[in-house]
Amino acid sequence: MKHIELLAPAGDLSKLKYAIEYGADAVYLGVPDFSLRVRINKFGEKEIAEAVGYAHKLGKKVYVTLNIYAHNRHLESVKKHLGFLKRLEKSGCGGVDAVIVSDPGIMNLCKKYLPETDIHLSTQANATNVEAVKFWRDAGVKRVILAREVALEEIREIGKKAKGIELEVFVHGAMCMSYSGRCILSQWMTSRSANLGDCAQPCRWGYHETRNTKHETKEISVVDDQRRYGMDVEEDRHGTYFFNSYDLNLIEYVPELIGAGVTSLKIEGRAKSAYYAAVATRAYREVIDGVENKISEKELTKVIKNQKAELDNLANRGYTTGFLLGGEPEHNFSGQIKKGKSEFVGETVGTENNLDIVRVHNAVFLKDKVEAVTPEGNVAVKIKRILDDKKQEVTEAHGGHSRKYYFEFDKSLPERSLIRKKRL
């Protein structure tokens, strides 16, 4: 069996390191202007160079996203960025391993400026059938990231009939109410274009309605919860529908996706926390390894069950299998966020005199029962002492600032361990 790649999101250098530490074979990232992530994105060209050097030293790959739908005004900036990526090839780190594109114009520029670099077709390009995949293969694409709307049976057929090209699918993370993310709502409502990476996520807003039910069709006025945008719609006997979707979770279908010929399994979430990146990456790594090592069906079922429980511990909108099984995905009309049984409270960032240096994210108290999430598994630990940044003993630690705390645990913990406690 060929090795199946696990591809994880990297919203900044810290998240990249967590993703790699917790089992990613490759990461994807990009600068804000071209990568469909304008906000909560700390990558510039300097950071990309550092990321590539770090990943390559560990034998991991870095894919750079250039998947906006460009207008003429963007092209000169794209060319300059491709020039930077070209110079990076000649540096000691060896350059990026692939670029992820959706716009044919940007693809042509990539071929011109980076002729030796693999091109991956973004899910934004909506490849949903065998002939489309063959078209992009013949156009010089090394890998197609299939649209989220493609069902498992269709993936299996594409894998059989489209030879000579790699297939990648999203297996976890946020879903979009629009076709493969090509949405006009944000631009229409807020003048922030989703297709240029600046989505305001109006599909996640809460809306309120007032009804006039005198007529056969119900006239409904809808305004979001902060009164930013309002609209009038009509509801007939079939109803009217709003936008919020559940999150994608295909952990139970990893064996089937591998059997269908998929090369790479991808996790969404560059804007999410390091805790999310680590836990989600480790969960899918465990299942992929189980399949590749050909463990028994009983053992694999147990691994999937355990890692599914880990994913349930992440904040989520409720989970769905999306379009994978051929139906329409469920929608989260309530807008509820599930928080899981555990709360992430901090991360270890080093040691000093047998104390773990901890960056605290949420309140943790000396009496709390905590466990450490590590690449190898979860470890129950006891807090023996907490010291503040002045090395004074305290009984509690809080996040929201840049000061570090010093924790004495009953066990030594590796750097980039994640500390969490049970929710009350």
URSUL-V997228 format. One record per run of one state. SS is the DSSP state (helix for helix, strand for strand, loop for the rest). FROM is the first residue (numbers start at 0). LEN is the number of residues. Records with the same first field share a line. If there is no record, write none. Layout:
SS = FROM-LEN, FROM-LEN
This chain:
loop = 0-4, 9-3, 21-4, 29-15, 57-3, 66-5, 89-8, 101-2, 113-4, 121-1, 125-4, 138-4, 145-6, 161-4, 173-5, 181-3, 190-3, 196-5, 204-2, 212-5, 224-5, 235-9, 245-1, 249-1, 259-4, 267-6, 292-4, 312-3, 316-2, 320-10, 331-6, 338-3, 352-2, 360-3, 365-4, 374-2, 381-1, 387-5, 394-1, 397-7, 409-8, 422-2
strand = 4-5, 25-4, 60-6, 97-4, 117-4, 142-3, 165-8, 206-6, 217-7, 229-6, 244-1, 246-3, 263-4, 315-1, 318-2, 330-1, 337-1, 341-11, 354-6, 363-2, 369-5, 376-5, 382-5, 392-2, 395-2, 404-5, 417-5
helix = 12-9, 44-13, 71-18, 103-10, 122-3, 129-9, 151-10, 178-3, 184-6, 193-3, 201-3, 250-9, 273-19, 296-16
